[in-house]
Amino acid sequence: MQVQELMNRNIQLATPNESLRAVAERMADCDIGYMPVGENDRLVGVLSLADSALGYSPDSTGTAMTGVVVPGGAHNQSRAGHGAAGNGGGGR
């Protein structure tokens, strides 16, 4: 089996300056645990529902997703509520 057989092609994308509340609501509406963050046709981070619950700035997703796509960055997907399906992972 290959990734393309299971991947979701209906991608939801947040922007760094979008309201954290709006992004969290979209994630809940779409039943997804993660949302990629893009700017100028580039992936610049990812935000999880668990991240949004940690009390980051209510006005911007920028703080919550900073450094996320850097390997070994501040975002640790092994925290509770992150990772594999059934444990807060993204939906299809």
N, CA, C and O atoms as a GROMACS GRO file, in nm:
protein
  368
    1MET      N    1   0.086  -0.118   0.000
    1MET     CA    2   0.000   0.000   0.000
    1MET      C    3   0.090   0.124   0.000
    1MET      O    4   0.195   0.126   0.063
    2GLN      N    5   0.046   0.224  -0.072
    2GLN     CA    6   0.122   0.348  -0.081
    2GLN      C    7   0.043   0.463  -0.018
    2GLN      O    8  -0.079   0.456  -0.005
    3VAL      N    9   0.114   0.567   0.020
    3VAL     CA   10   0.054   0.685   0.083
    3VAL      C   11  -0.059   0.741  -0.003
    3VAL      O   12  -0.163   0.779   0.050
    4GLN      N   13  -0.038   0.746  -0.134
    4GLN     CA   14  -0.138   0.805  -0.223
    4GLN      C   15  -0.273   0.734  -0.216
    4GLN      O   16  -0.375   0.793  -0.252
    5GLU      N   17  -0.275   0.610  -0.170
    5GLU     CA   18  -0.400   0.535  -0.159
    5GLU      C   19  -0.483   0.579  -0.038
    5GLU      O   20  -0.604   0.557  -0.036
    6LEU      N   21  -0.421   0.640   0.060
    6LEU     CA   22  -0.490   0.681   0.182
    6LEU      C   23  -0.491   0.831   0.206
    6LEU      O   24  -0.570   0.880   0.288
    7MET      N   25  -0.406   0.904   0.137
    7MET     CA   26  -0.393   1.047   0.166
    7MET      C   27  -0.520   1.124   0.132
    7MET      O   28  -0.598   1.085   0.045
    8ASN      N   29  -0.538   1.232   0.202
    8ASN     CA   30  -0.651   1.321   0.180
    8ASN      C   31  -0.610   1.428   0.080
    8ASN      O   32  -0.507   1.492   0.097
    9ARG      N   33  -0.689   1.446  -0.022
    9ARG     CA   34  -0.657   1.547  -0.124
    9ARG      C   35  -0.733   1.678  -0.099
    9ARG      O   36  -0.708   1.778  -0.166
   10ASN      N   37  -0.824   1.678  -0.005
   10ASN     CA   38  -0.900   1.798   0.031
   10ASN      C   39  -0.824   1.870   0.143
   10ASN      O   40  -0.862   1.861   0.260
   11ILE      N   41  -0.719   1.940   0.107
   11ILE     CA   42  -0.628   2.001   0.204
   11ILE      C   43  -0.685   2.131   0.259
   11ILE      O   44  -0.726   2.219   0.184
   12GLN      N   45  -0.688   2.140   0.390
   12GLN     CA   46  -0.721   2.264   0.460
   12GLN      C   47  -0.589   2.330   0.494
   12GLN      O   48  -0.498   2.264   0.545
   13LEU      N   49  -0.576   2.458   0.467
   13LEU     CA   50  -0.451   2.529   0.490
   13LEU      C   51  -0.478   2.658   0.566
   13LEU      O   52  -0.565   2.737   0.528
   14ALA      N   53  -0.404   2.678   0.674
   14ALA     CA   54  -0.414   2.802   0.752
   14ALA      C   55  -0.303   2.896   0.707
   14ALA      O   56  -0.206   2.854   0.644
   15THR      N   57  -0.317   3.023   0.740
   15THR     CA   58  -0.210   3.120   0.718
   15THR      C   59  -0.158   3.165   0.854
   15THR      O   60  -0.233   3.159   0.952
   16PRO      N   61  -0.034   3.210   0.863
   16PRO     CA   62   0.023   3.248   0.992
   16PRO      C   63  -0.055   3.357   1.066
   16PRO      O   64  -0.054   3.360   1.190
   17ASN      N   65  -0.121   3.447   0.994
   17ASN     CA   66  -0.192   3.557   1.059
   17ASN      C   67  -0.339   3.529   1.082
   17ASN      O   68  -0.412   3.616   1.130
   18GLU      N   69  -0.383   3.410   1.049
   18GLU     CA   70  -0.523   3.373   1.069
   18GLU      C   71  -0.550   3.355   1.219
   18GLU      O   72  -0.462   3.314   1.294
   19SER      N   73  -0.671   3.387   1.260
   19SER     CA   74  -0.709   3.373   1.400
   19SER      C   75  -0.699   3.227   1.444
   19SER      O   76  -0.745   3.137   1.375
   20LEU      N   77  -0.638   3.206   1.561
   20LEU     CA   78  -0.626   3.072   1.617
   20LEU      C   79  -0.764   3.010   1.636
   20LEU      O   80  -0.783   2.891   1.610
   21ARG      N   81  -0.859   3.090   1.680
   21ARG     CA   82  -0.996   3.040   1.699
   21ARG      C   83  -1.055   2.990   1.567
   21ARG      O   84  -1.116   2.883   1.563
   22ALA      N   85  -1.037   3.067   1.459
   22ALA     CA   86  -1.092   3.028   1.329
   22ALA      C   87  -1.030   2.898   1.280
   22ALA      O   88  -1.100   2.811   1.227
   23VAL      N   89  -0.900   2.882   1.298
   23VAL     CA   90  -0.832   2.760   1.255
   23VAL      C   91  -0.879   2.641   1.339
   23VAL      O   92  -0.906   2.534   1.284
   24ALA      N   93  -0.888   2.659   1.470
   24ALA     CA   94  -0.935   2.551   1.557
   24ALA      C   95  -1.078   2.510   1.521
   24ALA      O   96  -1.110   2.391   1.522
   25GLU      N   97  -1.162   2.607   1.489
   25GLU     CA   98  -1.300   2.576   1.449
   25GLU      C   99  -1.302   2.498   1.318
   25GLU      O  100  -1.380   2.405   1.302
   26ARG      N  101  -1.217   2.538   1.222
   26ARG     CA  102  -1.211   2.465   1.095
   26ARG      C  103  -1.163   2.322   1.115
   26ARG      O  104  -1.215   2.229   1.054
   27MET      N  105  -1.063   2.304   1.204
   27MET     CA  106  -1.014   2.170   1.232
   27MET      C  107  -1.126   2.085   1.292
   27MET      O  108  -1.143   1.969   1.255
   28ALA      N  109  -1.201   2.143   1.384
   28ALA     CA  110  -1.312   2.070   1.446
   28ALA      C  111  -1.420   2.038   1.342
   28ALA      O  112  -1.471   1.926   1.338
   29ASP      N  113  -1.456   2.135   1.259
   29ASP     CA  114  -1.558   2.114   1.155
   29ASP      C  115  -1.518   2.005   1.057
   29ASP      O  116  -1.602   1.929   1.010
   30CYS      N  117  -1.389   1.997   1.025
   30CYS     CA  118  -1.339   1.899   0.927
   30CYS      C  119  -1.295   1.769   0.994
   30CYS      O  120  -1.252   1.676   0.925
   31ASP      N  121  -1.304   1.763   1.127
   31ASP     CA  122  -1.264   1.645   1.204
   31ASP      C  123  -1.119   1.607   1.175
   31ASP      O  124  -1.088   1.491   1.147
   32ILE      N  125  -1.031   1.707   1.182
   32ILE     CA  126  -0.888   1.683   1.162
   32ILE      C  127  -0.812   1.733   1.284
   32ILE      O  128  -0.855   1.828   1.350
   33GLY      N  129  -0.701   1.670   1.315
   33GLY     CA  130  -0.623   1.705   1.433
   33GLY      C  131  -0.507   1.798   1.405
   33GLY      O  132  -0.449   1.856   1.497
   34TYR      N  133  -0.472   1.814   1.278
   34TYR     CA  134  -0.360   1.899   1.238
   34TYR      C  135  -0.401   1.984   1.120
   34TYR      O  136  -0.486   1.944   1.040
   35MET      N  137  -0.342   2.102   1.108
   35MET     CA  138  -0.363   2.184   0.989
   35MET      C  139  -0.229   2.243   0.947
   35MET      O  140  -0.162   2.309   1.027
   36PRO      N  141  -0.189   2.218   0.822
   36PRO     CA  142  -0.066   2.281   0.773
   36PRO      C  143  -0.085   2.432   0.764
   36PRO      O  144  -0.195   2.482   0.742
   37VAL      N  145   0.025   2.503   0.783
   37VAL     CA  146   0.024   2.649   0.775
   37VAL      C  147   0.113   2.688   0.658
   37VAL      O  148   0.229   2.650   0.651
   38GLY      N  149   0.056   2.765   0.565
   38GLY     CA  150   0.130   2.803   0.446
   38GLY      C  151   0.132   2.953   0.424
   38GLY      O  152   0.042   3.026   0.467
   39GLU      N  153   0.238   2.997   0.357
   39GLU     CA  154   0.253   3.139   0.325
   39GLU      C  155   0.337   3.150   0.198
   39GLU      O  156   0.442   3.088   0.187
   40ASN      N  157   0.290   3.230   0.103
   40ASN     CA  158   0.362   3.251  -0.023
   40ASN      C  159   0.397   3.119  -0.092
   40ASN      O  160   0.510   3.098  -0.134
   41ASP      N  161   0.297   3.031  -0.103
   41ASP     CA  162   0.313   2.901  -0.170
   41ASP      C  163   0.418   2.811  -0.105
   41ASP      O  164   0.477   2.727  -0.172
   42ARG      N  165   0.440   2.828   0.026
   42ARG     CA  166   0.535   2.744   0.100
   42ARG      C  167   0.470   2.694   0.227
   42ARG      O  168   0.392   2.765   0.290
   43LEU      N  169   0.500   2.571   0.263
   43LEU     CA  170   0.460   2.517   0.392
   43LEU      C  171   0.555   2.575   0.496
   43LEU      O  172   0.676   2.557   0.486
   44VAL      N  173   0.500   2.645   0.596
   44VAL     CA  174   0.585   2.709   0.696
   44VAL      C  175   0.565   2.650   0.835
   44VAL      O  176   0.637   2.685   0.928
   45GLY      N  177   0.467   2.560   0.850
   45GLY     CA  178   0.446   2.498   0.980
   45GLY      C  179   0.322   2.412   0.981
   45GLY      O  180   0.260   2.388   0.878
   46VAL      N  181   0.290   2.366   1.100
   46VAL     CA  182   0.170   2.285   1.121
   46VAL      C  183   0.117   2.317   1.260
   46VAL      O  184   0.195   2.340   1.353
   47LEU      N  185  -0.012   2.317   1.274
   47LEU     CA  186  -0.076   2.346   1.403
   47LEU      C  187  -0.166   2.228   1.437
   47LEU      O  188  -0.240   2.180   1.352
   48SER      N  189  -0.160   2.182   1.562
   48SER     CA  190  -0.248   2.074   1.605
   48SER      C  191  -0.355   2.129   1.698
   48SER      O  192  -0.340   2.238   1.754
   49LEU      N  193  -0.463   2.054   1.714
   49LEU     CA  194  -0.566   2.094   1.810
   49LEU      C  195  -0.507   2.104   1.949
   49LEU      O  196  -0.544   2.193   2.026
   50ALA      N  197  -0.414   2.014   1.983
   50ALA     CA  198  -0.351   2.020   2.115
   50ALA      C  199  -0.271   2.149   2.130
   50ALA      O  200  -0.274   2.210   2.237
   51ASP      N  201  -0.200   2.191   2.025
   51ASP     CA  202  -0.126   2.318   2.030
   51ASP      C  203  -0.222   2.433   2.057
   51ASP      O  204  -0.194   2.521   2.139
   52SER      N  205  -0.336   2.432   1.987
   52SER     CA  206  -0.430   2.543   2.001
   52SER      C  207  -0.488   2.549   2.141
   52SER      O  208  -0.530   2.655   2.186
   53ALA      N  209  -0.492   2.436   2.210
   53ALA     CA  210  -0.547   2.432   2.346
   53ALA      C  211  -0.446   2.477   2.451
   53ALA      O  212  -0.483   2.495   2.567
   54LEU      N  213  -0.321   2.494   2.414
   54LEU     CA  214  -0.217   2.530   2.511
   54LEU      C  215  -0.217   2.678   2.548
   54LEU      O  216  -0.137   2.720   2.632
   55GLY      N  217  -0.306   2.756   2.487
   55GLY     CA  218  -0.317   2.896   2.525
   55GLY      C  219  -0.225   2.990   2.452
   55GLY      O  220  -0.188   3.094   2.505
   56TYR      N  221  -0.186   2.954   2.328
   56TYR     CA  222  -0.108   3.047   2.248
   56TYR      C  223  -0.190   3.171   2.219
   56TYR      O  224  -0.311   3.174   2.244
   57SER      N  225  -0.127   3.272   2.166
   57SER     CA  226  -0.193   3.398   2.133
   57SER      C  227  -0.325   3.374   2.060
   57SER      O  228  -0.326   3.305   1.958
   58PRO      N  229  -0.435   3.429   2.108
   58PRO     CA  230  -0.564   3.408   2.042
   58PRO      C  231  -0.575   3.484   1.910
   58PRO      O  232  -0.671   3.463   1.835
   59ASP      N  233  -0.480   3.570   1.881
   59ASP     CA  234  -0.489   3.653   1.761
   59ASP      C  235  -0.411   3.600   1.641
   59ASP      O  236  -0.430   3.648   1.530
   60SER      N  237  -0.325   3.501   1.663
   60SER     CA  238  -0.242   3.456   1.552
   60SER      C  239  -0.196   3.313   1.570
   60SER      O  240  -0.167   3.271   1.682
   61THR      N  241  -0.189   3.238   1.461
   61THR     CA  242  -0.133   3.104   1.466
   61THR      C  243   0.019   3.109   1.456
   61THR      O  244   0.085   3.008   1.478
   62GLY      N  245   0.075   3.223   1.424
   62GLY     CA  246   0.219   3.235   1.402
   62GLY      C  247   0.303   3.185   1.517
   62GLY      O  248   0.399   3.111   1.494
   63THR      N  249   0.271   3.223   1.640
   63THR     CA  250   0.348   3.180   1.756
   63THR      C  251   0.342   3.029   1.773
   63THR      O  252   0.443   2.965   1.800
   64ALA      N  253   0.223   2.972   1.758
   64ALA     CA  254   0.205   2.830   1.783
   64ALA      C  255   0.277   2.744   1.682
   64ALA      O  256   0.317   2.632   1.716
   65MET      N  257   0.297   2.790   1.559
   65MET     CA  258   0.355   2.703   1.458
   65MET      C  259   0.501   2.735   1.428
   65MET      O  260   0.559   2.670   1.341
   66THR      N  261   0.562   2.831   1.494
   66THR     CA  262   0.700   2.869   1.468
   66THR      C  263   0.795   2.751   1.487
   66THR      O  264   0.793   2.688   1.593
   67GLY      N  265   0.876   2.723   1.389
   67GLY     CA  266   0.978   2.619   1.400
   67GLY      C  267   0.927   2.478   1.387
   67GLY      O  268   1.005   2.383   1.401
   68VAL      N  269   0.801   2.459   1.361
   68VAL     CA  270   0.743   2.326   1.362
   68VAL      C  271   0.802   2.236   1.254
   68VAL      O  272   0.823   2.118   1.279
   69VAL      N  273   0.828   2.288   1.136
   69VAL     CA  274   0.874   2.204   1.027
   69VAL      C  275   1.025   2.180   1.030
   69VAL      O  276   1.077   2.110   0.943
   70VAL      N  277   1.096   2.237   1.126
   70VAL     CA  278   1.238   2.215   1.138
   70VAL      C  279   1.261   2.085   1.213
   70VAL      O  280   1.218   2.073   1.328
   71PRO      N  281   1.328   1.985   1.152
   71PRO     CA  282   1.353   1.859   1.223
   71PRO      C  283   1.422   1.886   1.356
   71PRO      O  284   1.519   1.961   1.363
   72GLY      N  285   1.371   1.825   1.460
   72GLY     CA  286   1.426   1.846   1.593
   72GLY      C  287   1.386   1.978   1.655
   72GLY      O  288   1.440   2.017   1.758
   73GLY      N  289   1.290   2.048   1.591
   73GLY     CA  290   1.244   2.178   1.642
   73GLY      C  291   1.167   2.164   1.771
   73GLY      O  292   1.161   2.055   1.830
   74ALA      N  293   1.108   2.272   1.815
   74ALA     CA  294   1.040   2.278   1.944
   74ALA      C  295   0.916   2.191   1.951
   74ALA      O  296   0.874   2.153   2.061
   75HIS      N  297   0.856   2.158   1.838
   75HIS     CA  298   0.732   2.081   1.837
   75HIS      C  299   0.764   1.933   1.849
   75HIS      O  300   0.832   1.878   1.764
   76ASN      N  301   0.715   1.869   1.954
   76ASN     CA  302   0.741   1.728   1.977
   76ASN      C  303   0.613   1.650   1.957
   76ASN      O  304   0.521   1.661   2.037
   77GLN      N  305   0.605   1.571   1.850
   77GLN     CA  306   0.482   1.500   1.819
   77GLN      C  307   0.457   1.383   1.912
   77GLN      O  308   0.352   1.319   1.902
   78SER      N  309   0.548   1.352   2.002
   78SER     CA  310   0.524   1.242   2.094
   78SER      C  311   0.447   1.287   2.218
   78SER      O  312   0.414   1.204   2.303
   79ARG      N  313   0.417   1.418   2.230
   79ARG     CA  314   0.337   1.466   2.342
   79ARG      C  315   0.199   1.404   2.337
   79ARG      O  316   0.154   1.364   2.230
   80ALA      N  317   0.133   1.396   2.450
   80ALA     CA  318  -0.004   1.344   2.454
   80ALA      C  319  -0.091   1.424   2.359
   80ALA      O  320  -0.081   1.547   2.352
   81GLY      N  321  -0.176   1.354   2.285
   81GLY     CA  322  -0.267   1.421   2.193
   81GLY      C  323  -0.210   1.443   2.055
   81GLY      O  324  -0.276   1.502   1.970
   82HIS      N  325  -0.088   1.396   2.032
   82HIS     CA  326  -0.026   1.412   1.900
   82HIS      C  327   0.001   1.274   1.842
   82HIS      O  328   0.008   1.174   1.915
   83GLY      N  329   0.018   1.269   1.712
   83GLY     CA  330   0.073   1.151   1.650
   83GLY      C  331  -0.025   1.062   1.582
   83GLY      O  332  -0.106   1.106   1.501
   84ALA      N  333  -0.017   0.933   1.614
   84ALA     CA  334  -0.088   0.828   1.540
   84ALA      C  335  -0.238   0.844   1.544
   84ALA      O  336  -0.294   0.908   1.632
   85ALA      N  337  -0.301   0.782   1.445
   85ALA     CA  338  -0.448   0.785   1.438
   85ALA      C  339  -0.506   0.734   1.568
   85ALA      O  340  -0.454   0.640   1.628
   86GLY      N  341  -0.613   0.795   1.612
   86GLY     CA  342  -0.674   0.758   1.739
   86GLY      C  343  -0.613   0.830   1.856
   86GLY      O  344  -0.661   0.819   1.969
   87ASN      N  345  -0.506   0.905   1.830
   87ASN     CA  346  -0.439   0.979   1.936
   87ASN      C  347  -0.423   1.125   1.895
   87ASN      O  348  -0.320   1.187   1.921
   88GLY      N  349  -0.526   1.179   1.830
   88GLY     CA  350  -0.522   1.319   1.791
   88GLY      C  351  -0.461   1.344   1.655
   88GLY      O  352  -0.445   1.459   1.615
   89GLY      N  353  -0.425   1.236   1.583
   89GLY     CA  354  -0.364   1.252   1.452
   89GLY      C  355  -0.463   1.308   1.351
   89GLY      O  356  -0.584   1.314   1.378
   90GLY      N  357  -0.413   1.348   1.238
   90GLY     CA  358  -0.498   1.408   1.134
   90GLY      C  359  -0.599   1.311   1.078
   90GLY      O  360  -0.580   1.189   1.084
   91GLY      N  361  -0.706   1.364   1.024
   91GLY     CA  362  -0.810   1.281   0.965
   91GLY      C  363  -0.789   1.263   0.816
   91GLY      O  364  -0.697   1.322   0.758
   92ARG      N  365  -0.873   1.181   0.754
   92ARG     CA  366  -0.864   1.161   0.610
   92ARG      C  367  -0.976   1.231   0.541
   92ARG      O  368  -0.986   1.226   0.418
   0.00000   0.00000   0.00000
